[in-house]
Amino acid sequence: MSAAFYYGQDIPIDELKAFNIVVIQPQANFKPQKLQTVNTHVFAYISVGEVIDPKTVPSDWILGTNKNWNS
């Protein structure tokens, strides 16, 4: 079993078909059907631990900041 994580915008479909599991970011506006095959399964990466705009969540949920990721 092999896996690839791709966080860019231009999805390299042919290259990623070599992997069994491919994780992409939802912001790529990519249709998973273009990559999904019998041997390749596509998943979306969604962070439940980081928020870019802290105003979007209750302040008591925020435990800290990550300056390296600006989140």
CHARMM internal coordinates of N, CA and C (Angstrom, degrees):
IC EDIT
DIST 1 N 1 CA 1.4533
DIST 1 CA 1 C 1.5212
ANGL 1 N 1 CA 1 C 107.66
DIST 1 C 2 N 1.3304
ANGL 1 CA 1 C 2 N 116.09
DIHE 1 N 1 CA 1 C 2 N 136.57
DIST 2 N 2 CA 1.4589
ANGL 1 C 2 N 2 CA 121.13
DIHE 1 CA 1 C 2 N 2 CA 179.32
DIST 2 CA 2 C 1.5264
ANGL 2 N 2 CA 2 C 109.17
DIHE 1 C 2 N 2 CA 2 C -130.82
DIST 2 C 3 N 1.3283
ANGL 2 CA 2 C 3 N 115.25
DIHE 2 N 2 CA 2 C 3 N 153.21
DIST 3 N 3 CA 1.4681
ANGL 2 C 3 N 3 CA 120.06
DIHE 2 CA 2 C 3 N 3 CA -177.91
DIST 3 CA 3 C 1.5210
ANGL 3 N 3 CA 3 C 109.92
DIHE 2 C 3 N 3 CA 3 C -138.77
DIST 3 C 4 N 1.3407
ANGL 3 CA 3 C 4 N 114.80
DIHE 3 N 3 CA 3 C 4 N 148.16
DIST 4 N 4 CA 1.4582
ANGL 3 C 4 N 4 CA 121.31
DIHE 3 CA 3 C 4 N 4 CA 176.19
DIST 4 CA 4 C 1.5185
ANGL 4 N 4 CA 4 C 108.51
DIHE 3 C 4 N 4 CA 4 C -133.30
DIST 4 C 5 N 1.3174
ANGL 4 CA 4 C 5 N 115.92
DIHE 4 N 4 CA 4 C 5 N 141.10
DIST 5 N 5 CA 1.4606
ANGL 4 C 5 N 5 CA 122.60
DIHE 4 CA 4 C 5 N 5 CA 174.91
DIST 5 CA 5 C 1.5156
ANGL 5 N 5 CA 5 C 106.82
DIHE 4 C 5 N 5 CA 5 C -116.25
DIST 5 C 6 N 1.3312
ANGL 5 CA 5 C 6 N 116.50
DIHE 5 N 5 CA 5 C 6 N 120.83
DIST 6 N 6 CA 1.4539
ANGL 5 C 6 N 6 CA 120.45
DIHE 5 CA 5 C 6 N 6 CA -177.57
DIST 6 CA 6 C 1.5147
ANGL 6 N 6 CA 6 C 109.01
DIHE 5 C 6 N 6 CA 6 C -126.92
DIST 6 C 7 N 1.3224
ANGL 6 CA 6 C 7 N 116.77
DIHE 6 N 6 CA 6 C 7 N 119.52
DIST 7 N 7 CA 1.4614
ANGL 6 C 7 N 7 CA 121.39
DIHE 6 CA 6 C 7 N 7 CA -176.06
DIST 7 CA 7 C 1.5215
ANGL 7 N 7 CA 7 C 113.26
DIHE 6 C 7 N 7 CA 7 C -111.69
DIST 7 C 8 N 1.3097
ANGL 7 CA 7 C 8 N 118.08
DIHE 7 N 7 CA 7 C 8 N 16.21
DIST 8 N 8 CA 1.4549
ANGL 7 C 8 N 8 CA 121.28
DIHE 7 CA 7 C 8 N 8 CA 178.97
DIST 8 CA 8 C 1.5228
ANGL 8 N 8 CA 8 C 112.18
DIHE 7 C 8 N 8 CA 8 C -90.33
DIST 8 C 9 N 1.3252
ANGL 8 CA 8 C 9 N 115.56
DIHE 8 N 8 CA 8 C 9 N 179.18
DIST 9 N 9 CA 1.4630
ANGL 8 C 9 N 9 CA 121.50
DIHE 8 CA 8 C 9 N 9 CA -179.47
DIST 9 CA 9 C 1.5284
ANGL 9 N 9 CA 9 C 112.53
DIHE 8 C 9 N 9 CA 9 C -90.13
DIST 9 C 10 N 1.3183
ANGL 9 CA 9 C 10 N 117.26
DIHE 9 N 9 CA 9 C 10 N -41.43
DIST 10 N 10 CA 1.4614
ANGL 9 C 10 N 10 CA 120.85
DIHE 9 CA 9 C 10 N 10 CA -177.89
DIST 10 CA 10 C 1.5209
ANGL 10 N 10 CA 10 C 108.93
DIHE 9 C 10 N 10 CA 10 C -90.75
DIST 10 C 11 N 1.3199
ANGL 10 CA 10 C 11 N 116.16
DIHE 10 N 10 CA 10 C 11 N 99.06
DIST 11 N 11 CA 1.4634
ANGL 10 C 11 N 11 CA 121.45
DIHE 10 CA 10 C 11 N 11 CA -174.53
DIST 11 CA 11 C 1.5390
ANGL 11 N 11 CA 11 C 109.80
DIHE 10 C 11 N 11 CA 11 C -72.92
DIST 11 C 12 N 1.3478
ANGL 11 CA 11 C 12 N 117.70
DIHE 11 N 11 CA 11 C 12 N 121.21
DIST 12 N 12 CA 1.4671
ANGL 11 C 12 N 12 CA 120.39
DIHE 11 CA 11 C 12 N 12 CA 178.23
DIST 12 CA 12 C 1.5369
ANGL 12 N 12 CA 12 C 110.21
DIHE 11 C 12 N 12 CA 12 C -81.92
DIST 12 C 13 N 1.3021
ANGL 12 CA 12 C 13 N 116.12
DIHE 12 N 12 CA 12 C 13 N 83.00
DIST 13 N 13 CA 1.4627
ANGL 12 C 13 N 13 CA 122.47
DIHE 12 CA 12 C 13 N 13 CA -171.52
DIST 13 CA 13 C 1.5262
ANGL 13 N 13 CA 13 C 112.40
DIHE 12 C 13 N 13 CA 13 C -54.25
DIST 13 C 14 N 1.3136
ANGL 13 CA 13 C 14 N 117.57
DIHE 13 N 13 CA 13 C 14 N -52.39
DIST 14 N 14 CA 1.4680
ANGL 13 C 14 N 14 CA 119.90
DIHE 13 CA 13 C 14 N 14 CA -176.30
DIST 14 CA 14 C 1.5261
ANGL 14 N 14 CA 14 C 112.27
DIHE 13 C 14 N 14 CA 14 C -59.94
DIST 14 C 15 N 1.3181
ANGL 14 CA 14 C 15 N 116.97
DIHE 14 N 14 CA 14 C 15 N -40.68
DIST 15 N 15 CA 1.4657
ANGL 14 C 15 N 15 CA 120.21
DIHE 14 CA 14 C 15 N 15 CA -179.70
DIST 15 CA 15 C 1.5283
ANGL 15 N 15 CA 15 C 111.37
DIHE 14 C 15 N 15 CA 15 C -68.57
DIST 15 C 16 N 1.3194
ANGL 15 CA 15 C 16 N 117.04
DIHE 15 N 15 CA 15 C 16 N -39.42
DIST 16 N 16 CA 1.4604
ANGL 15 C 16 N 16 CA 120.04
DIHE 15 CA 15 C 16 N 16 CA -176.27
DIST 16 CA 16 C 1.5244
ANGL 16 N 16 CA 16 C 112.99
DIHE 15 C 16 N 16 CA 16 C -75.48
DIST 16 C 17 N 1.3284
ANGL 16 CA 16 C 17 N 117.93
DIHE 16 N 16 CA 16 C 17 N -17.22
DIST 17 N 17 CA 1.4679
ANGL 16 C 17 N 17 CA 120.35
DIHE 16 CA 16 C 17 N 17 CA 176.73
DIST 17 CA 17 C 1.5235
ANGL 17 N 17 CA 17 C 112.17
DIHE 16 C 17 N 17 CA 17 C -65.57
DIST 17 C 18 N 1.3197
ANGL 17 CA 17 C 18 N 117.55
DIHE 17 N 17 CA 17 C 18 N -10.96
DIST 18 N 18 CA 1.4588
ANGL 17 C 18 N 18 CA 121.45
DIHE 17 CA 17 C 18 N 18 CA 177.92
DIST 18 CA 18 C 1.5250
ANGL 18 N 18 CA 18 C 112.24
DIHE 17 C 18 N 18 CA 18 C -77.26
DIST 18 C 19 N 1.3472
ANGL 18 CA 18 C 19 N 117.32
DIHE 18 N 18 CA 18 C 19 N -8.98
DIST 19 N 19 CA 1.4580
ANGL 18 C 19 N 19 CA 121.72
DIHE 18 CA 18 C 19 N 19 CA -176.40
DIST 19 CA 19 C 1.5245
ANGL 19 N 19 CA 19 C 111.13
DIHE 18 C 19 N 19 CA 19 C -107.20
DIST 19 C 20 N 1.3449
ANGL 19 CA 19 C 20 N 115.52
DIHE 19 N 19 CA 19 C 20 N 150.30
DIST 20 N 20 CA 1.4649
ANGL 19 C 20 N 20 CA 120.84
DIHE 19 CA 19 C 20 N 20 CA 177.00
DIST 20 CA 20 C 1.5210
ANGL 20 N 20 CA 20 C 112.03
DIHE 19 C 20 N 20 CA 20 C -77.14
DIST 20 C 21 N 1.3180
ANGL 20 CA 20 C 21 N 116.44
DIHE 20 N 20 CA 20 C 21 N -36.66
DIST 21 N 21 CA 1.4598
ANGL 20 C 21 N 21 CA 122.25
DIHE 20 CA 20 C 21 N 21 CA -179.44
DIST 21 CA 21 C 1.5272
ANGL 21 N 21 CA 21 C 107.81
DIHE 20 C 21 N 21 CA 21 C -125.29
DIST 21 C 22 N 1.3215
ANGL 21 CA 21 C 22 N 115.92
DIHE 21 N 21 CA 21 C 22 N 130.48
DIST 22 N 22 CA 1.4589
ANGL 21 C 22 N 22 CA 120.95
DIHE 21 CA 21 C 22 N 22 CA 177.38
DIST 22 CA 22 C 1.5214
ANGL 22 N 22 CA 22 C 108.09
DIHE 21 C 22 N 22 CA 22 C -127.28
DIST 22 C 23 N 1.3186
ANGL 22 CA 22 C 23 N 116.10
DIHE 22 N 22 CA 22 C 23 N 127.32
DIST 23 N 23 CA 1.4616
ANGL 22 C 23 N 23 CA 122.08
DIHE 22 CA 22 C 23 N 23 CA 178.74
DIST 23 CA 23 C 1.5186
ANGL 23 N 23 CA 23 C 107.91
DIHE 22 C 23 N 23 CA 23 C -112.09
DIST 23 C 24 N 1.3303
ANGL 23 CA 23 C 24 N 116.08
DIHE 23 N 23 CA 23 C 24 N 124.66
DIST 24 N 24 CA 1.4657
ANGL 23 C 24 N 24 CA 121.41
DIHE 23 CA 23 C 24 N 24 CA 179.56
DIST 24 CA 24 C 1.5195
ANGL 24 N 24 CA 24 C 108.76
DIHE 23 C 24 N 24 CA 24 C -125.42
DIST 24 C 25 N 1.3143
ANGL 24 CA 24 C 25 N 116.82
DIHE 24 N 24 CA 24 C 25 N 163.83
DIST 25 N 25 CA 1.4631
ANGL 24 C 25 N 25 CA 120.48
DIHE 24 CA 24 C 25 N 25 CA 178.23
DIST 25 CA 25 C 1.5336
ANGL 25 N 25 CA 25 C 109.09
DIHE 24 C 25 N 25 CA 25 C -88.92
DIST 25 C 26 N 1.3197
ANGL 25 CA 25 C 26 N 118.05
DIHE 25 N 25 CA 25 C 26 N 140.33
DIST 26 N 26 CA 1.4638
ANGL 25 C 26 N 26 CA 121.16
DIHE 25 CA 25 C 26 N 26 CA -179.42
DIST 26 CA 26 C 1.5269
ANGL 26 N 26 CA 26 C 113.50
DIHE 25 C 26 N 26 CA 26 C -58.91
DIST 26 C 27 N 1.3296
ANGL 26 CA 26 C 27 N 117.84
DIHE 26 N 26 CA 26 C 27 N -28.57
DIST 27 N 27 CA 1.4643
ANGL 26 C 27 N 27 CA 121.29
DIHE 26 CA 26 C 27 N 27 CA -178.60
DIST 27 CA 27 C 1.5263
ANGL 27 N 27 CA 27 C 112.58
DIHE 26 C 27 N 27 CA 27 C -65.69
DIST 27 C 28 N 1.3143
ANGL 27 CA 27 C 28 N 118.08
DIHE 27 N 27 CA 27 C 28 N -10.55
DIST 28 N 28 CA 1.4633
ANGL 27 C 28 N 28 CA 120.97
DIHE 27 CA 27 C 28 N 28 CA -179.63
DIST 28 CA 28 C 1.5246
ANGL 28 N 28 CA 28 C 111.52
DIHE 27 C 28 N 28 CA 28 C -71.51
DIST 28 C 29 N 1.3419
ANGL 28 CA 28 C 29 N 117.12
DIHE 28 N 28 CA 28 C 29 N -10.86
DIST 29 N 29 CA 1.4703
ANGL 28 C 29 N 29 CA 120.90
DIHE 28 CA 28 C 29 N 29 CA -178.57
DIST 29 CA 29 C 1.5194
ANGL 29 N 29 CA 29 C 111.09
DIHE 28 C 29 N 29 CA 29 C 49.39
DIST 29 C 30 N 1.3158
ANGL 29 CA 29 C 30 N 115.03
DIHE 29 N 29 CA 29 C 30 N 51.57
DIST 30 N 30 CA 1.4509
ANGL 29 C 30 N 30 CA 122.60
DIHE 29 CA 29 C 30 N 30 CA -175.63
DIST 30 CA 30 C 1.5174
ANGL 30 N 30 CA 30 C 109.79
DIHE 29 C 30 N 30 CA 30 C -112.01
DIST 30 C 31 N 1.3012
ANGL 30 CA 30 C 31 N 117.70
DIHE 30 N 30 CA 30 C 31 N 136.66
DIST 31 N 31 CA 1.4609
ANGL 30 C 31 N 31 CA 121.93
DIHE 30 CA 30 C 31 N 31 CA 176.40
DIST 31 CA 31 C 1.5303
ANGL 31 N 31 CA 31 C 108.42
DIHE 30 C 31 N 31 CA 31 C -86.20
DIST 31 C 32 N 1.3342
ANGL 31 CA 31 C 32 N 117.68
DIHE 31 N 31 CA 31 C 32 N 112.61
DIST 32 N 32 CA 1.4712
ANGL 31 C 32 N 32 CA 120.98
DIHE 31 CA 31 C 32 N 32 CA -176.14
DIST 32 CA 32 C 1.5259
ANGL 32 N 32 CA 32 C 113.58
DIHE 31 C 32 N 32 CA 32 C -56.94
DIST 32 C 33 N 1.3205
ANGL 32 CA 32 C 33 N 117.68
DIHE 32 N 32 CA 32 C 33 N -25.96
DIST 33 N 33 CA 1.4585
ANGL 32 C 33 N 33 CA 120.82
DIHE 32 CA 32 C 33 N 33 CA -179.24
DIST 33 CA 33 C 1.5294
ANGL 33 N 33 CA 33 C 111.85
DIHE 32 C 33 N 33 CA 33 C -60.54
DIST 33 C 34 N 1.3137
ANGL 33 CA 33 C 34 N 118.09
DIHE 33 N 33 CA 33 C 34 N -24.45
DIST 34 N 34 CA 1.4679
ANGL 33 C 34 N 34 CA 121.56
DIHE 33 CA 33 C 34 N 34 CA 179.07
DIST 34 CA 34 C 1.5242
ANGL 34 N 34 CA 34 C 111.74
DIHE 33 C 34 N 34 CA 34 C -67.80
DIST 34 C 35 N 1.3229
ANGL 34 CA 34 C 35 N 116.52
DIHE 34 N 34 CA 34 C 35 N -24.41
DIST 35 N 35 CA 1.4599
ANGL 34 C 35 N 35 CA 121.31
DIHE 34 CA 34 C 35 N 35 CA -176.20
DIST 35 CA 35 C 1.5239
ANGL 35 N 35 CA 35 C 112.37
DIHE 34 C 35 N 35 CA 35 C -113.40
DIST 35 C 36 N 1.3199
ANGL 35 CA 35 C 36 N 117.58
DIHE 35 N 35 CA 35 C 36 N -28.48
DIST 36 N 36 CA 1.4604
ANGL 35 C 36 N 36 CA 122.58
DIHE 35 CA 35 C 36 N 36 CA -175.91
DIST 36 CA 36 C 1.5273
ANGL 36 N 36 CA 36 C 109.95
DIHE 35 C 36 N 36 CA 36 C -62.66
DIST 36 C 37 N 1.3359
ANGL 36 CA 36 C 37 N 116.25
DIHE 36 N 36 CA 36 C 37 N 126.30
DIST 37 N 37 CA 1.4606
ANGL 36 C 37 N 37 CA 122.19
DIHE 36 CA 36 C 37 N 37 CA 175.78
DIST 37 CA 37 C 1.5224
ANGL 37 N 37 CA 37 C 107.58
DIHE 36 C 37 N 37 CA 37 C -135.39
DIST 37 C 38 N 1.3130
ANGL 37 CA 37 C 38 N 115.95
DIHE 37 N 37 CA 37 C 38 N -176.20
DIST 38 N 38 CA 1.4672
ANGL 37 C 38 N 38 CA 119.99
DIHE 37 CA 37 C 38 N 38 CA 176.81
DIST 38 CA 38 C 1.5254
ANGL 38 N 38 CA 38 C 109.96
DIHE 37 C 38 N 38 CA 38 C -61.75
DIST 38 C 39 N 1.3251
ANGL 38 CA 38 C 39 N 116.36
DIHE 38 N 38 CA 38 C 39 N -33.69
DIST 39 N 39 CA 1.4629
ANGL 38 C 39 N 39 CA 121.02
DIHE 38 CA 38 C 39 N 39 CA -176.69
DIST 39 CA 39 C 1.5220
ANGL 39 N 39 CA 39 C 114.61
DIHE 38 C 39 N 39 CA 39 C -100.53
DIST 39 C 40 N 1.3179
ANGL 39 CA 39 C 40 N 118.42
DIHE 39 N 39 CA 39 C 40 N -11.53
DIST 40 N 40 CA 1.4660
ANGL 39 C 40 N 40 CA 121.80
DIHE 39 CA 39 C 40 N 40 CA -178.32
DIST 40 CA 40 C 1.5206
ANGL 40 N 40 CA 40 C 109.42
DIHE 39 C 40 N 40 CA 40 C -121.71
DIST 40 C 41 N 1.3222
ANGL 40 CA 40 C 41 N 115.79
DIHE 40 N 40 CA 40 C 41 N 123.81
DIST 41 N 41 CA 1.4647
ANGL 40 C 41 N 41 CA 121.94
DIHE 40 CA 40 C 41 N 41 CA 179.37
DIST 41 CA 41 C 1.5242
ANGL 41 N 41 CA 41 C 108.59
DIHE 40 C 41 N 41 CA 41 C -115.09
DIST 41 C 42 N 1.3203
ANGL 41 CA 41 C 42 N 116.54
DIHE 41 N 41 CA 41 C 42 N 131.12
DIST 42 N 42 CA 1.4600
ANGL 41 C 42 N 42 CA 122.16
DIHE 41 CA 41 C 42 N 42 CA -173.53
DIST 42 CA 42 C 1.5275
ANGL 42 N 42 CA 42 C 110.05
DIHE 41 C 42 N 42 CA 42 C -104.29
DIST 42 C 43 N 1.3240
ANGL 42 CA 42 C 43 N 115.83
DIHE 42 N 42 CA 42 C 43 N 135.38
DIST 43 N 43 CA 1.4557
ANGL 42 C 43 N 43 CA 123.11
DIHE 42 CA 42 C 43 N 43 CA 177.81
DIST 43 CA 43 C 1.5260
ANGL 43 N 43 CA 43 C 108.89
DIHE 42 C 43 N 43 CA 43 C -128.92
DIST 43 C 44 N 1.3132
ANGL 43 CA 43 C 44 N 116.35
DIHE 43 N 43 CA 43 C 44 N 155.21
DIST 44 N 44 CA 1.4623
ANGL 43 C 44 N 44 CA 121.39
DIHE 43 CA 43 C 44 N 44 CA 176.65
DIST 44 CA 44 C 1.5263
ANGL 44 N 44 CA 44 C 109.09
DIHE 43 C 44 N 44 CA 44 C -101.46
DIST 44 C 45 N 1.3199
ANGL 44 CA 44 C 45 N 115.79
DIHE 44 N 44 CA 44 C 45 N 137.66
DIST 45 N 45 CA 1.4563
ANGL 44 C 45 N 45 CA 121.86
DIHE 44 CA 44 C 45 N 45 CA 175.51
DIST 45 CA 45 C 1.5258
ANGL 45 N 45 CA 45 C 108.14
DIHE 44 C 45 N 45 CA 45 C -87.31
DIST 45 C 46 N 1.3234
ANGL 45 CA 45 C 46 N 114.93
DIHE 45 N 45 CA 45 C 46 N 123.04
DIST 46 N 46 CA 1.4655
ANGL 45 C 46 N 46 CA 120.57
DIHE 45 CA 45 C 46 N 46 CA 175.79
DIST 46 CA 46 C 1.5250
ANGL 46 N 46 CA 46 C 106.79
DIHE 45 C 46 N 46 CA 46 C -133.18
DIST 46 C 47 N 1.3133
ANGL 46 CA 46 C 47 N 116.70
DIHE 46 N 46 CA 46 C 47 N 118.29
DIST 47 N 47 CA 1.4499
ANGL 46 C 47 N 47 CA 120.71
DIHE 46 CA 46 C 47 N 47 CA -179.67
DIST 47 CA 47 C 1.5248
ANGL 47 N 47 CA 47 C 110.20
DIHE 46 C 47 N 47 CA 47 C -79.40
DIST 47 C 48 N 1.3202
ANGL 47 CA 47 C 48 N 115.93
DIHE 47 N 47 CA 47 C 48 N 125.71
DIST 48 N 48 CA 1.4618
ANGL 47 C 48 N 48 CA 119.76
DIHE 47 CA 47 C 48 N 48 CA 174.82
DIST 48 CA 48 C 1.5247
ANGL 48 N 48 CA 48 C 110.28
DIHE 47 C 48 N 48 CA 48 C -101.17
DIST 48 C 49 N 1.3232
ANGL 48 CA 48 C 49 N 116.49
DIHE 48 N 48 CA 48 C 49 N 0.27
DIST 49 N 49 CA 1.4394
ANGL 48 C 49 N 49 CA 120.40
DIHE 48 CA 48 C 49 N 49 CA -177.72
DIST 49 CA 49 C 1.5135
ANGL 49 N 49 CA 49 C 115.16
DIHE 48 C 49 N 49 CA 49 C -111.26
DIST 49 C 50 N 1.3237
ANGL 49 CA 49 C 50 N 117.21
DIHE 49 N 49 CA 49 C 50 N -9.21
DIST 50 N 50 CA 1.4609
ANGL 49 C 50 N 50 CA 120.21
DIHE 49 CA 49 C 50 N 50 CA -178.96
DIST 50 CA 50 C 1.5248
ANGL 50 N 50 CA 50 C 109.93
DIHE 49 C 50 N 50 CA 50 C -131.28
DIST 50 C 51 N 1.3133
ANGL 50 CA 50 C 51 N 114.65
DIHE 50 N 50 CA 50 C 51 N 143.25
DIST 51 N 51 CA 1.4609
ANGL 50 C 51 N 51 CA 121.15
DIHE 50 CA 50 C 51 N 51 CA 179.50
DIST 51 CA 51 C 1.5180
ANGL 51 N 51 CA 51 C 107.73
DIHE 50 C 51 N 51 CA 51 C -131.69
DIST 51 C 52 N 1.3238
ANGL 51 CA 51 C 52 N 116.65
DIHE 51 N 51 CA 51 C 52 N 130.04
DIST 52 N 52 CA 1.4637
ANGL 51 C 52 N 52 CA 120.32
DIHE 51 CA 51 C 52 N 52 CA -179.95
DIST 52 CA 52 C 1.5242
ANGL 52 N 52 CA 52 C 110.91
DIHE 51 C 52 N 52 CA 52 C -73.51
DIST 52 C 53 N 1.3203
ANGL 52 CA 52 C 53 N 116.86
DIHE 52 N 52 CA 52 C 53 N -41.82
DIST 53 N 53 CA 1.4658
ANGL 52 C 53 N 53 CA 121.22
DIHE 52 CA 52 C 53 N 53 CA -178.69
DIST 53 CA 53 C 1.5313
ANGL 53 N 53 CA 53 C 109.23
DIHE 52 C 53 N 53 CA 53 C -112.72
DIST 53 C 54 N 1.3437
ANGL 53 CA 53 C 54 N 118.08
DIHE 53 N 53 CA 53 C 54 N 99.08
DIST 54 N 54 CA 1.4659
ANGL 53 C 54 N 54 CA 120.73
DIHE 53 CA 53 C 54 N 54 CA -176.16
DIST 54 CA 54 C 1.5306
ANGL 54 N 54 CA 54 C 114.01
DIHE 53 C 54 N 54 CA 54 C -62.42
DIST 54 C 55 N 1.3295
ANGL 54 CA 54 C 55 N 117.65
DIHE 54 N 54 CA 54 C 55 N -14.81
DIST 55 N 55 CA 1.4693
ANGL 54 C 55 N 55 CA 119.11
DIHE 54 CA 54 C 55 N 55 CA 178.39
DIST 55 CA 55 C 1.5231
ANGL 55 N 55 CA 55 C 111.74
DIHE 54 C 55 N 55 CA 55 C -71.36
DIST 55 C 56 N 1.3337
ANGL 55 CA 55 C 56 N 117.21
DIHE 55 N 55 CA 55 C 56 N -9.95
DIST 56 N 56 CA 1.4616
ANGL 55 C 56 N 56 CA 120.73
DIHE 55 CA 55 C 56 N 56 CA -177.37
DIST 56 CA 56 C 1.5235
ANGL 56 N 56 CA 56 C 113.18
DIHE 55 C 56 N 56 CA 56 C -87.46
DIST 56 C 57 N 1.3394
ANGL 56 CA 56 C 57 N 117.37
DIHE 56 N 56 CA 56 C 57 N -4.93
DIST 57 N 57 CA 1.4644
ANGL 56 C 57 N 57 CA 120.75
DIHE 56 CA 56 C 57 N 57 CA 179.56
DIST 57 CA 57 C 1.5294
ANGL 57 N 57 CA 57 C 109.38
DIHE 56 C 57 N 57 CA 57 C -130.56
DIST 57 C 58 N 1.3392
ANGL 57 CA 57 C 58 N 117.66
DIHE 57 N 57 CA 57 C 58 N 156.09
DIST 58 N 58 CA 1.4629
ANGL 57 C 58 N 58 CA 119.94
DIHE 57 CA 57 C 58 N 58 CA 177.06
DIST 58 CA 58 C 1.5307
ANGL 58 N 58 CA 58 C 111.39
DIHE 57 C 58 N 58 CA 58 C -59.30
DIST 58 C 59 N 1.3220
ANGL 58 CA 58 C 59 N 116.76
DIHE 58 N 58 CA 58 C 59 N 139.40
DIST 59 N 59 CA 1.4708
ANGL 58 C 59 N 59 CA 121.15
DIHE 58 CA 58 C 59 N 59 CA -175.40
DIST 59 CA 59 C 1.5269
ANGL 59 N 59 CA 59 C 112.99
DIHE 58 C 59 N 59 CA 59 C -60.96
DIST 59 C 60 N 1.3412
ANGL 59 CA 59 C 60 N 118.58
DIHE 59 N 59 CA 59 C 60 N -29.12
DIST 60 N 60 CA 1.4657
ANGL 59 C 60 N 60 CA 119.28
DIHE 59 CA 59 C 60 N 60 CA -179.37
DIST 60 CA 60 C 1.5329
ANGL 60 N 60 CA 60 C 112.41
DIHE 59 C 60 N 60 CA 60 C -75.74
DIST 60 C 61 N 1.3177
ANGL 60 CA 60 C 61 N 118.25
DIHE 60 N 60 CA 60 C 61 N -6.19
DIST 61 N 61 CA 1.4648
ANGL 60 C 61 N 61 CA 121.87
DIHE 60 CA 60 C 61 N 61 CA 174.90
DIST 61 CA 61 C 1.5279
ANGL 61 N 61 CA 61 C 111.37
DIHE 60 C 61 N 61 CA 61 C -85.25
DIST 61 C 62 N 1.3079
ANGL 61 CA 61 C 62 N 118.36
DIHE 61 N 61 CA 61 C 62 N -18.18
DIST 62 N 62 CA 1.4581
ANGL 61 C 62 N 62 CA 122.12
DIHE 61 CA 61 C 62 N 62 CA -174.17
DIST 62 CA 62 C 1.5181
ANGL 62 N 62 CA 62 C 110.12
DIHE 61 C 62 N 62 CA 62 C -84.10
DIST 62 C 63 N 1.3280
ANGL 62 CA 62 C 63 N 115.71
DIHE 62 N 62 CA 62 C 63 N 121.23
DIST 63 N 63 CA 1.4526
ANGL 62 C 63 N 63 CA 120.82
DIHE 62 CA 62 C 63 N 63 CA -179.03
DIST 63 CA 63 C 1.5191
ANGL 63 N 63 CA 63 C 112.72
DIHE 62 C 63 N 63 CA 63 C -95.98
DIST 63 C 64 N 1.3246
ANGL 63 CA 63 C 64 N 116.91
DIHE 63 N 63 CA 63 C 64 N -21.14
DIST 64 N 64 CA 1.4552
ANGL 63 C 64 N 64 CA 120.58
DIHE 63 CA 63 C 64 N 64 CA -178.44
DIST 64 CA 64 C 1.5157
ANGL 64 N 64 CA 64 C 110.56
DIHE 63 C 64 N 64 CA 64 C 174.92
DIST 64 C 65 N 1.3121
ANGL 64 CA 64 C 65 N 115.12
DIHE 64 N 64 CA 64 C 65 N -171.34
DIST 65 N 65 CA 1.4629
ANGL 64 C 65 N 65 CA 120.61
DIHE 64 CA 64 C 65 N 65 CA 179.08
DIST 65 CA 65 C 1.5230
ANGL 65 N 65 CA 65 C 109.90
DIHE 64 C 65 N 65 CA 65 C -126.72
DIST 65 C 66 N 1.3191
ANGL 65 CA 65 C 66 N 114.69
DIHE 65 N 65 CA 65 C 66 N 156.32
DIST 66 N 66 CA 1.4512
ANGL 65 C 66 N 66 CA 121.35
DIHE 65 CA 65 C 66 N 66 CA 175.45
DIST 66 CA 66 C 1.5205
ANGL 66 N 66 CA 66 C 106.75
DIHE 65 C 66 N 66 CA 66 C -119.57
DIST 66 C 67 N 1.3115
ANGL 66 CA 66 C 67 N 116.44
DIHE 66 N 66 CA 66 C 67 N 97.19
DIST 67 N 67 CA 1.4622
ANGL 66 C 67 N 67 CA 121.42
DIHE 66 CA 66 C 67 N 67 CA -175.90
DIST 67 CA 67 C 1.5321
ANGL 67 N 67 CA 67 C 111.85
DIHE 66 C 67 N 67 CA 67 C -64.30
DIST 67 C 68 N 1.3387
ANGL 67 CA 67 C 68 N 117.30
DIHE 67 N 67 CA 67 C 68 N -31.37
DIST 68 N 68 CA 1.4661
ANGL 67 C 68 N 68 CA 120.44
DIHE 67 CA 67 C 68 N 68 CA 179.58
DIST 68 CA 68 C 1.5205
ANGL 68 N 68 CA 68 C 111.83
DIHE 67 C 68 N 68 CA 68 C -64.07
DIST 68 C 69 N 1.3299
ANGL 68 CA 68 C 69 N 117.20
DIHE 68 N 68 CA 68 C 69 N -32.63
DIST 69 N 69 CA 1.4709
ANGL 68 C 69 N 69 CA 122.12
DIHE 68 CA 68 C 69 N 69 CA -178.14
DIST 69 CA 69 C 1.5307
ANGL 69 N 69 CA 69 C 111.02
DIHE 68 C 69 N 69 CA 69 C -105.85
DIST 69 C 70 N 1.3290
ANGL 69 CA 69 C 70 N 117.36
DIHE 69 N 69 CA 69 C 70 N 1.29
DIST 70 N 70 CA 1.4570
ANGL 69 C 70 N 70 CA 121.45
DIHE 69 CA 69 C 70 N 70 CA -177.89
DIST 70 CA 70 C 1.5314
ANGL 70 N 70 CA 70 C 110.77
DIHE 69 C 70 N 70 CA 70 C 53.00
DIST 70 C 71 N 1.3147
ANGL 70 CA 70 C 71 N 115.01
DIHE 70 N 70 CA 70 C 71 N 47.56
DIST 71 N 71 CA 1.4719
ANGL 70 C 71 N 71 CA 120.21
DIHE 70 CA 70 C 71 N 71 CA -178.53
DIST 71 CA 71 C 1.5242
ANGL 71 N 71 CA 71 C 110.34
DIHE 70 C 71 N 71 CA 71 C -140.58
END
COOR INIT
IC SEED 1 N 1 CA 1 C
IC BUILD
